[in-house]
């Protein structure tokens, strides 16, 4: 009878071991799926982060180009103002010389003399 009980105990142990092995195999399979899901989620997150970074770079480039264009436009406007001011000064000097040639010659001579004195001091 002890032999029969031992055989039954052995059978139960074998069944328990077999059940545990099946459960371990199922857990390994499930862990593999979970690992794949985490890897896929990580790839998705990295892809989204990369896309956002690329969008930020594109936005920064666009803003930099816009700012550079605005600065260029303002520089052209200022250059045009300076050119206009110089042109007006030239025209006013010409009008002054036409209206008062003697005074203009006197001023030119006086300025020439002053410049000559200043240049000789150096």
C-alpha positions as CSV (number, residue, x, y, z in Angstrom):
1,X,0.0,0.0,0.0
2,X,2.9,2.3,0.7
3,X,4.0,1.8,-2.9
4,X,0.6,2.8,-4.3
5,X,0.5,5.9,-2.2
6,X,4.0,6.8,-3.2
7,X,3.0,6.4,-6.8
8,X,0.0,8.6,-6.4
9,X,2.1,11.2,-4.6
10,X,4.7,11.0,-7.4
11,X,1.9,11.4,-10.0
12,X,0.6,14.5,-8.1
13,X,4.1,15.9,-7.9
14,X,4.6,15.3,-11.6
15,X,1.3,17.0,-12.4
16,X,2.1,19.9,-10.2
17,X,5.6,20.3,-11.8
18,X,4.0,20.0,-15.2
19,X,1.4,22.7,-14.3
20,X,4.2,24.9,-12.9
21,X,6.2,24.5,-16.1
22,X,3.2,25.5,-18.2
23,X,2.5,28.5,-16.0
24,X,6.2,29.5,-16.3
25,X,6.1,29.1,-20.1
26,X,2.9,31.2,-20.2
27,X,4.5,33.9,-18.0
28,X,7.6,33.9,-20.3
29,X,5.3,34.5,-23.3
30,X,3.4,37.2,-21.5
31,X,6.6,38.9,-20.4
32,X,7.8,38.8,-24.0
33,X,4.6,40.5,-25.1
34,X,4.9,43.1,-22.3
35,X,8.6,43.8,-23.3
36,X,7.6,44.2,-26.9
37,X,4.8,46.6,-25.9
38,X,7.2,48.7,-23.8
39,X,9.8,48.7,-26.7
40,X,7.1,49.8,-29.1
41,X,5.8,52.5,-26.7
42,X,9.4,53.7,-26.3
43,X,9.9,53.9,-30.1
44,X,6.6,55.8,-30.4
45,X,7.6,58.3,-27.7
46,X,11.1,58.8,-29.2
47,X,9.5,59.3,-32.6
48,X,7.0,61.9,-31.3
49,X,9.8,63.6,-29.4
50,X,12.0,63.7,-32.5
51,X,9.1,65.1,-34.6
52,X,8.5,67.8,-32.0
53,X,12.2,68.7,-32.0
54,X,12.2,68.9,-35.8
55,X,9.1,71.1,-35.7
56,X,10.8,73.4,-33.1
57,X,13.9,73.7,-35.3
58,X,11.8,74.5,-38.4
59,X,9.9,77.2,-36.4
60,X,13.1,78.7,-35.1
61,X,14.6,78.8,-38.7
62,X,11.4,80.4,-40.0
63,X,11.5,83.0,-37.2
64,X,15.2,83.7,-37.8
65,X,14.5,84.2,-41.5
66,X,11.6,86.5,-40.8
67,X,13.7,88.6,-38.4
68,X,16.6,88.8,-40.8
69,X,14.2,89.9,-43.5
70,X,12.7,92.6,-41.2
71,X,16.2,93.8,-40.3
72,X,17.1,93.9,-44.0
73,X,14.0,95.9,-44.8
74,X,14.7,98.4,-42.0
75,X,18.3,98.7,-43.2
76,X,17.1,99.6,-46.7
77,X,14.6,102.1,-45.3
78,X,17.3,103.8,-43.2
79,X,19.8,103.8,-46.1
80,X,17.1,105.4,-48.3
81,X,16.5,108.0,-45.6
82,X,20.2,108.8,-45.4
83,X,20.5,109.0,-49.2
84,X,17.5,111.3,-49.3
85,X,18.9,113.5,-46.6
86,X,22.3,113.7,-48.4
87,X,20.6,114.5,-51.6
88,X,18.5,117.3,-50.0
89,X,21.7,118.7,-48.4
90,X,23.5,118.7,-51.7
91,X,20.5,120.4,-53.4
92,X,20.3,123.0,-50.7
93,X,24.0,123.7,-50.9
94,X,23.6,124.1,-54.7
95,X,20.7,126.5,-54.2
96,X,22.7,128.5,-51.6
97,X,25.6,128.8,-53.9
98,X,23.4,129.9,-56.8
99,X,21.6,132.6,-54.6
100,X,24.7,133.9,-52.8
101,X,27.8,133.0,-54.7
102,X,30.1,135.5,-52.9
103,X,29.0,134.2,-49.4
104,X,29.6,130.7,-50.6
105,X,33.1,131.5,-51.9
106,X,33.8,133.2,-48.6
107,X,32.6,130.2,-46.6
108,X,34.6,127.8,-48.7
109,X,37.8,129.9,-48.3
110,X,37.2,130.2,-44.6
111,X,36.7,126.5,-44.2
112,X,39.7,125.8,-46.4
113,X,41.8,128.0,-44.2
114,X,40.6,126.4,-41.0
115,X,41.2,122.9,-42.3
116,X,44.7,123.9,-43.4
117,X,45.5,125.3,-40.0
118,X,44.2,122.1,-38.3
119,X,46.1,119.8,-40.7
120,X,49.4,121.7,-40.1
121,X,49.0,121.2,-36.3
122,X,49.2,117.5,-36.7
